[in-house]
């Protein structure tokens, strides 16, 4: 059975070469979908590989524009 890879905020930040606070901001504004596996008010986000790839595509500057 195929399991989709889930990344931590730290892994996303490293891959995107940004500070993890930037990743938290993307998640909190809804730009980057994530699931919260934390409990009792402490966030512990996971981002699917597919969602990260879609996020990266949506931010490309060389897309055809109307």
C-alpha positions in Angstrom: 0.0 0.0 0.0 1.3 3.5 -1.0 1.7 6.0 1.8 2.2 9.6 0.9 5.2 11.2 2.4 4.5 13.8 5.1 7.1 16.4 6.0 7.7 18.4 9.2 7.8 22.2 9.2 11.6 21.9 9.6 11.9 19.7 6.5 9.7 22.0 4.5 11.8 25.0 5.6 15.0 23.3 4.7 13.7 22.3 1.3 12.3 25.8 0.6 15.4 27.4 2.0 13.4 29.7 4.4 13.1 30.1 8.1 10.5 27.8 9.7 8.5 30.8 10.9 7.8 31.5 7.2 6.4 28.0 6.8 4.2 28.5 9.9 3.0 31.7 8.3 2.1 29.9 5.1 0.2 27.3 7.1 -1.6 29.8 9.3 -2.8 31.9 6.2 -4.0 28.8 4.5 -1.5 29.0 1.6 0.1 25.7 2.5 -2.3 23.0 3.6 -1.1 21.0 6.6 -2.5 18.6 9.3 -2.0 19.3 12.9 -1.1 16.2 14.9 -0.3 18.2 18.1 -2.4 18.2 21.2 -3.4 20.6 24.0 -2.8 23.8 22.1 0.7 22.8 20.9 0.9 22.6 17.1 2.8 19.9 15.4 2.2 20.2 11.7 2.7 17.8 8.8 2.7 18.8 5.2 2.1 16.2 2.5 4.6 16.0 -0.3 1.8 16.5 -2.9 0.6 19.7 -1.1 4.1 21.1 -1.0 4.6 20.4 -4.7 1.3 22.1 -5.5 2.3 25.0 -3.3 5.6 25.4 -5.2 3.8 25.2 -8.6 1.3 27.9 -7.5 4.2 30.3 -6.6 6.1 29.9 -9.9 6.7 33.2 -11.7 7.0 31.7 -15.1 3.4 30.4 -15.4 1.3 31.6 -18.3 -0.8 34.6 -17.1 -4.0 36.0 -18.5 
